[in-house]
Amino acid sequence: MAVNAGIFYSDAYLAIDLYPEEERERIEDAPPGLDLDPRSPWAFEWDGEELERGEHEIVSVTVFGLEQLTEPDFAELQRVRLPRVSCPELGLNDVEVAEVVRWAKQNLHGRGGQMWGWPREAAKSRRASA
């Protein structure tokens, strides 16, 4: 079953929040067991409480330099275990996170800062902290 993702885009920066309606402690780190290239464009955030229990659950994926992504970058992302996502506002339903990033690369260039998929109050909070 796909989760409803929140998507934030600003210039070449794209963030996909897998649980935009949930408040979670977020810890940025690379996925365990995956040897990511140190120049990787991907940043991952984990649920902090899950990490304290020795469990690993990614809560968001961020990419810097969206327009410069290459096929090896997409292959690297597809090796990460992520849930399928939906963002109905963009017509994206039950797709892989990599598909959302491909869609964004093809469709969002030059559109300025925009957000989709967050509840109204959470979106205001995120804009204020950005």
C-alpha positions as protocol buffer text, in pm:
chain_id: "A"
residue {
  index: 1
  type: MET
  ca { x: 0 y: 0 z: 0 }
}
residue {
  index: 2
  type: ALA
  ca { x: 134 y: 343 z: -93 }
}
residue {
  index: 3
  type: VAL
  ca { x: 183 y: 624 z: 158 }
}
residue {
  index: 4
  type: ASN
  ca { x: 65 y: 976 z: 76 }
}
residue {
  index: 5
  type: ALA
  ca { x: 385 y: 1177 z: 39 }
}
residue {
  index: 6
  type: GLY
  ca { x: 448 y: 1546 z: 83 }
}
residue {
  index: 7
  type: ILE
  ca { x: 664 y: 1702 z: -187 }
}
residue {
  index: 8
  type: PHE
  ca { x: 857 y: 2028 z: -163 }
}
residue {
  index: 9
  type: TYR
  ca { x: 1042 y: 2177 z: -459 }
}
residue {
  index: 10
  type: SER
  ca { x: 1255 y: 2490 z: -475 }
}
residue {
  index: 11
  type: ASP
  ca { x: 1491 y: 2549 z: -764 }
}
residue {
  index: 12
  type: ALA
  ca { x: 1705 y: 2232 z: -789 }
}
residue {
  index: 13
  type: TYR
  ca { x: 1614 y: 2107 z: -438 }
}
residue {
  index: 14
  type: LEU
  ca { x: 1347 y: 1836 z: -398 }
}
residue {
  index: 15
  type: ALA
  ca { x: 1229 y: 1687 z: -68 }
}
residue {
  index: 16
  type: ILE
  ca { x: 988 y: 1396 z: -41 }
}
residue {
  index: 17
  type: ASP
  ca { x: 838 y: 1347 z: 305 }
}
residue {
  index: 18
  type: LEU
  ca { x: 697 y: 997 z: 336 }
}
residue {
  index: 19
  type: TYR
  ca { x: 485 y: 1084 z: 641 }
}
residue {
  index: 20
  type: PRO
  ca { x: 394 y: 1455 z: 617 }
}
residue {
  index: 21
  type: GLU
  ca { x: 102 y: 1428 z: 857 }
}
residue {
  index: 22
  type: GLU
  ca { x: 311 y: 1275 z: 1136 }
}
residue {
  index: 23
  type: GLU
  ca { x: 543 y: 1456 z: 1374 }
}
residue {
  index: 24
  type: ARG
  ca { x: 862 y: 1249 z: 1400 }
}
residue {
  index: 25
  type: GLU
  ca { x: 1211 y: 1308 z: 1526 }
}
residue {
  index: 26
  type: ARG
  ca { x: 1430 y: 1312 z: 1215 }
}
residue {
  index: 27
  type: ILE
  ca { x: 1792 y: 1201 z: 1197 }
}
residue {
  index: 28
  type: GLU
  ca { x: 1988 y: 1247 z: 874 }
}
residue {
  index: 29
  type: ASP
  ca { x: 2217 y: 958 z: 782 }
}
residue {
  index: 30
  type: ALA
  ca { x: 2299 y: 718 z: 498 }
}
residue {
  index: 31
  type: PRO
  ca { x: 2110 y: 388 z: 481 }
}
residue {
  index: 32
  type: PRO
  ca { x: 2294 y: 107 z: 663 }
}
residue {
  index: 33
  type: GLY
  ca { x: 2448 y: -160 z: 444 }
}
residue {
  index: 34
  type: LEU
  ca { x: 2439 y: 57 z: 134 }
}
residue {
  index: 35
  type: ASP
  ca { x: 2771 y: 181 z: 7 }
}
residue {
  index: 36
  type: LEU
  ca { x: 2657 y: 516 z: -134 }
}
residue {
  index: 37
  type: ASP
  ca { x: 2899 y: 727 z: -333 }
}
residue {
  index: 38
  type: PRO
  ca { x: 3025 y: 1012 z: -108 }
}
residue {
  index: 39
  type: ARG
  ca { x: 2920 y: 1252 z: -387 }
}
residue {
  index: 40
  type: SER
  ca { x: 2569 y: 1107 z: -388 }
}
residue {
  index: 41
  type: PRO
  ca { x: 2298 y: 1370 z: -439 }
}
residue {
  index: 42
  type: TRP
  ca { x: 2067 y: 1189 z: -195 }
}
residue {
  index: 43
  type: ALA
  ca { x: 2007 y: 1273 z: 170 }
}
residue {
  index: 44
  type: PHE
  ca { x: 1793 y: 1047 z: 390 }
}
residue {
  index: 45
  type: GLU
  ca { x: 1618 y: 1117 z: 719 }
}
residue {
  index: 46
  type: TRP
  ca { x: 1530 y: 841 z: 962 }
}
residue {
  index: 47
  type: ASP
  ca { x: 1272 y: 815 z: 1238 }
}
residue {
  index: 48
  type: GLY
  ca { x: 1478 y: 891 z: 1551 }
}
residue {
  index: 49
  type: GLU
  ca { x: 1263 y: 684 z: 1788 }
}
residue {
  index: 50
  type: GLU
  ca { x: 1288 y: 382 z: 1558 }
}
residue {
  index: 51
  type: LEU
  ca { x: 1668 y: 419 z: 1548 }
}
residue {
  index: 52
  type: GLU
  ca { x: 1681 y: 415 z: 1930 }
}
residue {
  index: 53
  type: ARG
  ca { x: 1511 y: 73 z: 1916 }
}
residue {
  index: 54
  type: GLY
  ca { x: 1758 y: -52 z: 1653 }
}
residue {
  index: 55
  type: GLU
  ca { x: 1502 y: -29 z: 1372 }
}
residue {
  index: 56
  type: HIS
  ca { x: 1544 y: 166 z: 1050 }
}
residue {
  index: 57
  type: GLU
  ca { x: 1262 y: 356 z: 884 }
}
residue {
  index: 58
  type: ILE
  ca { x: 1327 y: 631 z: 632 }
}
residue {
  index: 59
  type: VAL
  ca { x: 1090 y: 923 z: 671 }
}
residue {
  index: 60
  type: SER
  ca { x: 1218 y: 1152 z: 396 }
}
residue {
  index: 61
  type: VAL
  ca { x: 1440 y: 1167 z: 90 }
}
residue {
  index: 62
  type: THR
  ca { x: 1603 y: 1487 z: -37 }
}
residue {
  index: 63
  type: VAL
  ca { x: 1794 y: 1548 z: -356 }
}
residue {
  index: 64
  type: PHE
  ca { x: 2016 y: 1844 z: -432 }
}
residue {
  index: 65
  type: GLY
  ca { x: 2082 y: 1927 z: -797 }
}
residue {
  index: 66
  type: LEU
  ca { x: 1764 y: 1771 z: -937 }
}
residue {
  index: 67
  type: GLU
  ca { x: 1839 y: 1874 z: -1296 }
}
residue {
  index: 68
  type: GLN
  ca { x: 2184 y: 1709 z: -1288 }
}
residue {
  index: 69
  type: LEU
  ca { x: 2062 y: 1362 z: -1184 }
}
residue {
  index: 70
  type: THR
  ca { x: 2192 y: 1078 z: -1399 }
}
residue {
  index: 71
  type: GLU
  ca { x: 2079 y: 719 z: -1454 }
}
residue {
  index: 72
  type: PRO
  ca { x: 2341 y: 590 z: -1204 }
}
residue {
  index: 73
  type: ASP
  ca { x: 2189 y: 831 z: -946 }
}
residue {
  index: 74
  type: PHE
  ca { x: 1844 y: 684 z: -1007 }
}
residue {
  index: 75
  type: ALA
  ca { x: 1985 y: 331 z: -984 }
}
residue {
  index: 76
  type: GLU
  ca { x: 2143 y: 422 z: -650 }
}
residue {
  index: 77
  type: LEU
  ca { x: 1808 y: 547 z: -515 }
}
residue {
  index: 78
  type: GLN
  ca { x: 1629 y: 233 z: -631 }
}
residue {
  index: 79
  type: ARG
  ca { x: 1864 y: 21 z: -416 }
}
residue {
  index: 80
  type: VAL
  ca { x: 1724 y: 191 z: -103 }
}
residue {
  index: 81
  type: ARG
  ca { x: 1427 y: 16 z: 54 }
}
residue {
  index: 82
  type: LEU
  ca { x: 1147 y: 274 z: 40 }
}
residue {
  index: 83
  type: PRO
  ca { x: 769 y: 248 z: 49 }
}
residue {
  index: 84
  type: ARG
  ca { x: 563 y: 317 z: -261 }
}
residue {
  index: 85
  type: VAL
  ca { x: 411 y: 665 z: -256 }
}
residue {
  index: 86
  type: SER
  ca { x: 120 y: 865 z: -388 }
}
residue {
  index: 87
  type: CYS
  ca { x: 75 y: 1237 z: -436 }
}
residue {
  index: 88
  type: PRO
  ca { x: -272 y: 1267 z: -590 }
}
residue {
  index: 89
  type: GLU
  ca { x: -237 y: 1645 z: -636 }
}
residue {
  index: 90
  type: LEU
  ca { x: 33 y: 1570 z: -896 }
}
residue {
  index: 91
  type: GLY
  ca { x: -139 y: 1266 z: -1049 }
}
residue {
  index: 92
  type: LEU
  ca { x: 118 y: 1029 z: -896 }
}
residue {
  index: 93
  type: ASN
  ca { x: -43 y: 719 z: -746 }
}
residue {
  index: 94
  type: ASP
  ca { x: 125 y: 409 z: -599 }
}
residue {
  index: 95
  type: VAL
  ca { x: 466 y: 472 z: -756 }
}
residue {
  index: 96
  type: GLU
  ca { x: 827 y: 425 z: -649 }
}
residue {
  index: 97
  type: VAL
  ca { x: 1005 y: 724 z: -498 }
}
residue {
  index: 98
  type: ALA
  ca { x: 1244 y: 719 z: -796 }
}
residue {
  index: 99
  type: GLU
  ca { x: 944 y: 770 z: -1026 }
}
residue {
  index: 100
  type: VAL
  ca { x: 843 y: 1081 z: -828 }
}
residue {
  index: 101
  type: VAL
  ca { x: 1195 y: 1217 z: -865 }
}
residue {
  index: 102
  type: ARG
  ca { x: 1195 y: 1145 z: -1242 }
}
residue {
  index: 103
  type: TRP
  ca { x: 858 y: 1320 z: -1274 }
}
residue {
  index: 104
  type: ALA
  ca { x: 991 y: 1620 z: -1079 }
}
residue {
  index: 105
  type: LYS
  ca { x: 1304 y: 1640 z: -1295 }
}
residue {
  index: 106
  type: GLN
  ca { x: 1091 y: 1647 z: -1611 }
}
residue {
  index: 107
  type: ASN
  ca { x: 815 y: 1878 z: -1486 }
}
residue {
  index: 108
  type: LEU
  ca { x: 927 y: 2116 z: -1212 }
}
residue {
  index: 109
  type: HIS
  ca { x: 1235 y: 2292 z: -1351 }
}
residue {
  index: 110
  type: GLY
  ca { x: 1189 y: 2667 z: -1322 }
}
residue {
  index: 111
  type: ARG
  ca { x: 864 y: 2654 z: -1127 }
}
residue {
  index: 112
  type: GLY
  ca { x: 999 y: 2822 z: -810 }
}
residue {
  index: 113
  type: GLY
  ca { x: 914 y: 2702 z: -460 }
}
residue {
  index: 114
  type: GLN
  ca { x: 604 y: 2484 z: -433 }
}
residue {
  index: 115
  type: MET
  ca { x: 457 y: 2227 z: -193 }
}
residue {
  index: 116
  type: TRP
  ca { x: 210 y: 1943 z: -237 }
}
residue {
  index: 117
  type: GLY
  ca { x: 63 y: 1680 z: -9 }
}
residue {
  index: 118
  type: TRP
  ca { x: 94 y: 1846 z: 332 }
}
residue {
  index: 119
  type: PRO
  ca { x: -203 y: 1927 z: 553 }
}
residue {
  index: 120
  type: ARG
  ca { x: -260 y: 2304 z: 553 }
}
residue {
  index: 121
  type: GLU
  ca { x: -125 y: 2368 z: 907 }
}
residue {
  index: 122
  type: ALA
  ca { x: 183 y: 2147 z: 858 }
}
residue {
  index: 123
  type: ALA
  ca { x: 260 y: 2324 z: 531 }
}
residue {
  index: 124
  type: LYS
  ca { x: 252 y: 2666 z: 702 }
}
residue {
  index: 125
  type: SER
  ca { x: 489 y: 2536 z: 970 }
}
residue {
  index: 126
  type: ARG
  ca { x: 732 y: 2390 z: 715 }
}
residue {
  index: 127
  type: ARG
  ca { x: 735 y: 2712 z: 508 }
}
residue {
  index: 128
  type: ALA
  ca { x: 813 y: 2915 z: 820 }
}
residue {
  index: 129
  type: SER
  ca { x: 1108 y: 2690 z: 911 }
}
residue {
  index: 130
  type: ALA
  ca { x: 1252 y: 2669 z: 556 }
}
